[in-house]
Amino acid sequence: MFRSACLRHLFQQLQARLKSGLKKDFPIALDQLDGMSEDEFVQHFSDLVDSQKTSLEVFWLETAKISPISYNNFTRWDIPSSLIQPLAEDLMAYSNGILDKVGSSSESSWAAIMEPLSAYERVFQMIANVIVFPRQVSSDPTTREASTKAHTVLAAFQVQVGMREDLYQAVSKFAETEEAKAL
């Protein structure tokens, strides 16, 4: 759901950029969009993402590259209020997938424990910042309210993550390995 909504929003932004003639220094050929319907764009990009078995992190980074906003800065000034809650839910689902895998891992290695936790923290913070930023700067009260609610939900989620016994045990077990001691 989120991917489709995000792509539809992105398509509208790109079409506006195409119509305004702002094609300079853009990382994709906007001429490819000429004559493409919104549904075709969403289907094409979704197929591309699916064919590469792309994670939420990669999808977000790739979307950021073709956003009309600076793709060196992931902060979104124009995230619609309708995308805030689905993005927060997707982020928590993505995070739970990683955390459950780490918590149930029988292997105690950097690759099995610490690397996925690092990826979780990196992605969570990057996307959570995008979600909660509008509560402080948006001129739209609906967006501010949605962002504030999402901030509350994400903060509660982080507290729950910090209290997970399985993650504590996994990290503790890794800390006792020779690999960890050699760091």
Helices and strands as residue ranges (DSSP letters): H 2-20, G 30-33, H 38-51, H 56-65, H 81-103, I 110-114, H 115-132, H 134-137, H 141-162, H 165-175, H 178-181
